[in-house]
Amino acid sequence: MALRTLSASYGPIWRCAAPSIRRLVGRRHFSQEPTTVTLIPGDGIGPEISASVQQIFAAAQVPVVWESVDVTPVRGPDGKTRIPPEAIDSMGRTKLGLKGPLATPVGKGHMSLNLALRKEFSLYANVRPCKSIEGYKTPYDNVDLVTIRENTEGEYSGIEHMIVDGVVQSIKLITEPASRRVAEFAFEFAKSNNRQTVTAVHKANIMRMSDGLFLQCCREEAEKHREVKFREMYLDTVCLNMVQDPTQFDVLVMPNLYGDILSDLCAGLVGGLGVTPSGNIGAGGVAIFESVHGTAPDIAGLDKANPTALLLSAVMMLRHMSLTEQADQIESAALAVIKGGKVLTGDLGGKASCSEFTRAICDHLA
């Protein structure tokens, strides 16, 4: 696999976009004048990998000005925690964000900050390319697929309550507008990126009304996009077939919870969350690109973190901005370092520090 082929998964999400997909993803064409991007460094290793991306962008002379914001929850007059208004204002102005990992205390009554961001900016489509990386040995060497996840509702609607002691009810919310919007996005994405097949992932055999509605929206969009092959498959069947032969999949579209699980499974096929990028497309032209791995508090501050996932997410952002030349340069440099195998972080099988890995990429850009 040539190094340039990896961009066939990461790049054309934006680079080959037709007018219809531009409408869907809110793609904008930026001049070479510096563009302000909201940076959310995140928690744990987030500040380290964010600094790595900033250093690499500087080496590549990317015309970006970073506006760093803190999203540590603040308590409002009603006693509820929320994203600081400064962070919301920044994203509202820039329409572009790069986000490191965020921690949410489990069982503490706090809304997930990731969920809060999705709701605040209506980030309705999560796009996760998974493609094998040359030089990084995994059990699979021919993976090339994209998961598209409905990002605003489903089991992650945040609607939970206790009926009586010991009995909790969680609501799965599926609506026609949200289902149709992400289904349309998936088909337009496939068309714009020379992808042949869209698979709708569901459990409508059990959840006949909720998943049935999602599936019906996918079927109706398939009728409008007959040039793209369409198939539908149960979630459990997809998981079984995915680990047996991932090459049979191309673009997969699914409700929120299924997408959360399946996209991580797919990341595992190519080496894990440390090497897979992610982009979130929202209404009103807002887009937030992010690393989806954890905060890794055990290695935070030790210069051991791998910045690849956030860096490749930043490459997706550059293509969204139509800065394809800089995106190609950075991506090629990162993949060349990984292929070389000499300067790799611990999770990639090496002994290099985050700063050494970053410098190696910068050297390739020189």
C-alpha positions as CSV (number, residue, x, y, z in Angstrom):
1,M,0.0,0.0,0.0
2,A,1.5,3.3,-1.0
3,L,1.6,6.0,1.6
4,R,-0.5,8.3,-0.5
5,T,-3.4,5.9,-0.4
6,L,-4.2,6.6,3.2
7,S,-5.5,10.0,2.2
8,A,-8.0,8.2,0.0
9,S,-9.9,7.6,3.2
10,Y,-9.0,10.7,5.2
11,G,-8.8,13.3,2.6
12,P,-11.7,13.0,0.1
13,I,-14.3,13.4,2.9
14,W,-13.8,17.1,2.1
15,R,-11.4,17.3,-0.9
16,C,-13.7,15.6,-3.4
17,A,-16.9,17.0,-2.1
18,A,-19.6,17.8,-4.5
19,P,-21.9,20.9,-4.0
20,S,-24.5,18.8,-2.2
21,I,-22.0,17.3,0.3
22,R,-20.6,20.8,0.8
23,R,-24.1,21.9,1.9
24,L,-24.3,18.9,4.3
25,V,-20.9,19.2,5.9
26,G,-20.7,23.0,5.8
27,R,-17.5,23.0,3.9
28,R,-16.0,26.4,3.5
29,H,-13.2,27.6,1.2
30,F,-10.6,29.6,3.1
31,S,-8.1,32.0,1.8
32,Q,-4.4,31.7,2.6
33,E,-4.9,34.4,5.2
34,P,-4.6,33.0,8.7
35,T,-7.8,31.3,9.9
36,T,-8.7,31.2,13.5
37,V,-9.4,27.7,14.9
38,T,-10.8,27.0,18.3
39,L,-8.5,24.6,20.2
40,I,-9.9,22.5,23.0
41,P,-6.7,20.8,24.4
42,G,-8.7,18.6,26.7
43,D,-7.7,16.6,29.8
44,G,-4.9,14.2,30.6
45,I,-2.6,13.9,27.7
46,G,-4.7,16.3,25.7
47,P,-2.5,19.4,26.3
48,E,0.6,17.4,25.2
49,I,-0.8,16.1,21.9
50,S,-2.4,19.4,21.2
51,A,1.0,21.1,21.6
52,S,2.4,18.5,19.2
53,V,-0.1,19.3,16.6
54,Q,0.6,23.0,17.0
55,Q,4.3,22.4,16.6
56,I,3.8,20.4,13.4
57,F,1.4,23.0,12.0
58,A,4.1,25.6,12.6
59,A,6.7,23.5,10.8
60,A,4.4,23.1,7.9
61,Q,3.6,26.9,7.9
62,V,-0.1,26.2,8.0
63,P,-2.0,29.5,8.0
64,V,-3.9,28.9,11.3
65,V,-4.2,30.9,14.4
66,W,-5.2,28.9,17.5
67,E,-7.7,30.2,20.0
68,S,-7.3,27.9,23.0
69,V,-10.4,27.6,25.2
70,D,-11.1,25.7,28.4
71,V,-14.3,23.6,28.6
72,T,-14.1,22.7,32.2
73,P,-17.8,22.8,33.3
74,V,-19.1,25.8,35.1
75,R,-22.2,25.8,37.3
76,G,-25.0,28.1,36.2
77,P,-27.6,29.9,38.3
78,D,-29.9,26.9,38.1
79,G,-27.2,24.7,39.7
80,K,-26.6,22.7,36.5
81,T,-23.1,22.4,35.0
82,R,-22.5,23.6,31.5
83,I,-19.9,24.4,28.9
84,P,-18.3,27.8,29.7
85,P,-19.8,30.6,27.5
86,E,-16.3,31.6,26.3
87,A,-15.9,28.2,24.6
88,I,-19.3,28.4,23.0
89,D,-18.7,31.9,21.8
90,S,-15.3,30.9,20.3
91,M,-16.8,28.0,18.4
92,G,-19.7,30.1,17.3
93,R,-17.3,32.6,15.7
94,T,-14.7,30.3,14.2
95,K,-17.0,27.4,13.2
96,L,-13.9,25.2,13.4
97,G,-12.6,23.3,16.3
98,L,-9.9,20.8,17.1
99,K,-10.5,18.9,20.4
100,G,-8.4,16.6,22.5
101,P,-9.8,14.0,24.8
102,L,-12.2,15.0,27.5
103,A,-12.9,13.2,30.8
104,T,-16.4,12.9,32.3
105,P,-16.7,11.5,35.9
106,V,-18.7,8.3,35.8
107,G,-21.8,8.2,37.9
108,K,-21.4,11.7,39.2
109,G,-24.4,13.3,37.6
110,H,-22.4,15.3,35.1
111,M,-23.4,15.3,31.4
112,S,-20.7,14.1,29.1
113,L,-18.8,17.1,27.8
114,N,-18.6,15.4,24.4
115,L,-22.4,15.0,24.4
116,A,-22.8,18.6,25.5
117,L,-20.7,19.8,22.6
118,R,-22.7,17.7,20.1
119,K,-25.9,19.0,21.4
120,E,-24.8,22.6,21.6
121,F,-23.6,22.7,18.0
122,S,-25.9,20.1,16.5
123,L,-23.0,17.9,15.4
124,Y,-25.2,15.4,13.7
125,A,-22.7,13.2,11.8
126,N,-19.6,11.6,13.1
127,V,-17.2,10.5,10.4
128,R,-14.5,7.9,11.3
129,P,-12.3,6.6,8.5
130,C,-10.4,3.3,9.3
131,K,-7.6,2.3,7.0
132,S,-4.6,0.1,7.5
133,I,-1.4,2.0,7.9
134,E,1.7,0.7,6.1
135,G,4.5,-0.2,8.4
136,Y,2.2,-0.7,11.5
137,K,1.6,-4.4,11.8
138,T,-1.9,-5.5,12.8
139,P,-3.9,-8.7,12.2
140,Y,-5.5,-7.0,9.2
141,D,-3.6,-5.1,6.5
142,N,-6.4,-4.3,4.0
143,V,-9.0,-2.4,5.9
144,D,-10.5,0.6,4.1
145,L,-13.9,1.6,5.4
146,V,-15.7,4.6,6.9
147,T,-18.3,4.6,9.7
148,I,-20.9,7.4,9.8
149,R,-22.7,7.7,13.1
150,E,-25.8,9.7,13.9
151,N,-24.5,11.9,16.6
152,T,-27.3,13.7,18.4
153,E,-29.9,11.2,19.6
154,G,-30.6,7.5,20.1
155,E,-29.5,6.0,23.5
156,Y,-27.2,9.0,24.0
157,S,-30.0,11.6,24.1
158,G,-29.3,11.9,27.8
159,I,-32.8,11.2,28.9
160,E,-32.6,9.0,32.0
161,H,-34.5,8.9,35.2
162,M,-35.2,6.7,38.2
163,I,-38.7,5.3,38.4
164,V,-38.3,3.8,41.8
165,D,-35.3,2.9,43.9
166,G,-33.3,0.3,41.9
167,V,-35.1,0.9,38.6
168,V,-33.7,3.3,36.0
169,Q,-35.3,4.1,32.7
170,S,-33.3,5.4,29.7
171,I,-35.1,6.7,26.7
172,K,-33.9,5.9,23.1
173,L,-35.0,8.8,21.0
174,I,-35.1,8.3,17.2
175,T,-36.6,11.0,15.0
176,E,-37.2,11.1,11.3
177,P,-35.4,14.4,10.6
178,A,-32.2,13.3,12.3
179,S,-32.3,9.8,10.7
180,R,-32.9,11.3,7.3
181,R,-30.2,13.9,7.6
182,V,-27.5,11.4,8.5
183,A,-28.7,8.9,5.9
184,E,-28.6,11.6,3.2
185,F,-25.1,12.6,4.4
186,A,-23.9,8.9,4.1
187,F,-25.1,8.6,0.5
188,E,-23.7,11.9,-0.6
189,F,-20.4,11.1,1.1
190,A,-20.3,7.8,-0.8
191,K,-21.0,9.5,-4.1
192,S,-18.4,12.2,-3.5
193,N,-15.7,9.8,-2.5
194,N,-16.1,7.1,-5.1
195,R,-17.4,4.7,-2.5
196,Q,-19.6,1.9,-3.9
197,T,-21.8,0.7,-1.0
198,V,-23.6,2.1,2.0
199,T,-24.6,-0.4,4.7
200,A,-27.4,0.6,7.1
201,V,-26.6,-1.0,10.5
202,H,-29.7,-1.6,12.7
203,K,-31.6,-3.9,15.0
204,A,-35.1,-3.3,13.6
205,N,-35.9,-7.0,14.1
206,I,-36.1,-6.2,17.9
207,M,-36.6,-2.5,18.1
208,R,-39.2,-2.4,15.3
209,M,-40.3,1.2,15.8
210,S,-37.1,3.1,16.6
211,D,-34.6,1.3,14.5
212,G,-37.4,0.6,12.0
213,L,-37.8,4.4,11.5
214,F,-34.1,4.8,11.1
215,L,-34.0,2.0,8.5
216,Q,-36.9,3.4,6.6
217,C,-35.2,6.7,6.2
218,C,-32.1,4.9,4.9
219,R,-34.2,3.0,2.4
220,E,-35.9,6.1,1.2
221,E,-32.5,7.9,0.7
222,A,-31.2,4.8,-1.1
223,E,-34.0,5.2,-3.6
224,K,-32.8,8.7,-4.3
225,H,-29.2,7.6,-4.8
226,R,-29.5,4.5,-7.0
227,E,-25.9,4.8,-8.2
228,V,-24.8,3.8,-4.8
229,K,-25.4,0.2,-3.7
230,F,-27.4,-0.2,-0.6
231,R,-27.7,-3.0,1.9
232,E,-29.0,-3.4,5.4
233,M,-27.6,-5.6,8.1
234,Y,-28.2,-6.4,11.8
235,L,-25.6,-4.9,14.2
236,D,-24.5,-8.3,15.5
237,T,-24.1,-9.7,12.0
238,V,-22.0,-6.7,11.0
239,C,-19.7,-7.3,14.0
240,L,-19.4,-11.0,13.1
241,N,-18.6,-10.3,9.5
242,M,-16.3,-7.3,10.4
243,V,-13.9,-9.4,12.3
244,Q,-14.0,-12.2,9.8
245,D,-13.5,-10.1,6.7
246,P,-13.6,-6.3,7.0
247,T,-12.9,-5.8,3.2
248,Q,-16.6,-6.5,2.5
249,F,-17.6,-3.2,4.0
250,D,-17.3,0.3,2.5
251,V,-19.4,3.0,4.1
252,L,-21.6,2.1,7.1
253,V,-24.3,4.4,8.6
254,M,-26.0,3.7,11.9
255,P,-27.7,5.2,15.0
256,N,-25.7,6.7,17.8
257,L,-24.9,3.8,20.2
258,Y,-24.2,1.3,17.4
259,G,-21.8,3.8,15.9
260,D,-20.0,4.4,19.1
261,I,-19.3,0.7,19.5
262,L,-18.7,-0.3,15.9
263,S,-16.4,2.6,15.1
264,D,-14.1,1.6,18.0
265,L,-14.2,-2.0,16.9
266,C,-13.1,-0.9,13.4
267,A,-10.4,1.2,14.9
268,G,-9.1,-1.9,16.6
269,L,-8.7,-3.6,13.2
270,V,-6.1,-1.0,12.2
271,G,-4.2,-0.5,15.4
272,G,-6.5,1.3,17.9
273,L,-7.9,4.7,18.7
274,G,-4.4,6.1,18.8
275,V,-4.1,6.1,15.0
276,T,-7.7,6.8,13.8
277,P,-9.1,10.3,13.2
278,S,-12.6,11.6,13.6
279,G,-14.6,14.5,12.4
280,N,-18.0,15.8,13.6
281,I,-20.2,17.8,11.1
282,G,-22.8,20.1,12.4
283,A,-25.6,22.4,11.4
284,G,-24.7,26.0,10.5
285,G,-21.3,25.1,9.1
286,V,-19.7,24.1,12.4
287,A,-17.2,21.2,12.4
288,I,-15.2,19.8,15.3
289,F,-12.4,17.4,14.7
290,E,-11.1,15.3,17.5
291,S,-9.1,12.4,18.9
292,V,-11.5,9.8,20.3
293,H,-9.1,8.0,22.6
294,G,-9.1,8.4,26.3
295,T,-7.3,11.0,28.4
296,A,-4.7,8.4,29.6
297,P,-4.1,10.0,33.0
298,D,-1.5,7.4,33.8
299,I,0.9,8.8,31.3
300,A,-0.2,12.4,31.4
301,G,2.7,14.8,31.7
302,L,5.3,12.0,31.0
303,D,5.9,12.8,27.4
304,K,4.8,9.4,26.3
305,A,1.6,10.2,24.5
306,N,1.0,9.4,20.8
307,P,-0.4,12.4,18.9
308,T,-1.2,10.6,15.7
309,A,-5.0,10.5,16.1
310,L,-5.3,14.2,16.9
311,L,-2.8,15.0,14.1
312,L,-4.8,13.0,11.5
313,S,-8.0,14.6,12.7
314,A,-6.3,18.0,12.2
315,V,-5.4,16.8,8.7
316,M,-9.1,16.2,8.1
317,M,-9.8,19.7,9.3
318,L,-7.3,21.1,6.9
319,R,-9.0,19.4,4.0
320,H,-12.3,20.7,5.3
321,M,-10.7,24.1,5.0
322,S,-9.5,23.3,1.4
323,L,-5.9,23.5,2.6
324,T,-5.1,20.3,0.8
325,E,-1.5,20.9,0.1
326,Q,-0.6,21.4,3.8
327,A,-2.8,18.4,4.7
328,D,-1.0,16.2,2.2
329,Q,2.4,17.3,3.5
330,I,1.6,16.7,7.1
331,E,-0.1,13.4,6.5
332,S,2.7,12.1,4.3
333,A,5.3,13.1,6.9
334,A,3.4,11.4,9.8
335,L,2.9,8.2,7.8
336,A,6.5,8.2,6.6
337,V,7.7,8.3,10.3
338,I,5.4,5.4,11.2
339,K,6.5,3.4,8.2
340,G,10.1,4.0,9.0
341,G,9.6,2.3,12.4
342,K,12.6,4.0,14.0
343,V,10.8,6.8,16.0
344,L,7.6,5.4,17.4
345,T,5.8,6.0,20.7
346,G,5.3,3.1,23.1
347,D,1.8,2.2,21.9
348,L,3.1,1.9,18.3
349,G,5.8,-0.5,19.5
350,G,8.6,1.9,19.9
351,K,10.4,3.8,22.7
352,A,10.2,7.4,21.5
353,S,8.7,10.2,23.5
354,C,5.9,12.3,22.2
355,S,8.3,15.2,21.6
356,E,10.8,12.9,19.7
357,F,7.9,11.6,17.5
358,T,6.8,15.2,16.9
359,R,10.3,16.3,15.9
360,A,10.7,13.4,13.5
361,I,7.5,14.5,11.7
362,C,8.8,18.1,11.6
363,D,12.1,16.9,10.2
364,H,10.2,15.3,7.3
365,L,8.5,18.6,6.7
366,A,11.7,20.5,6.5
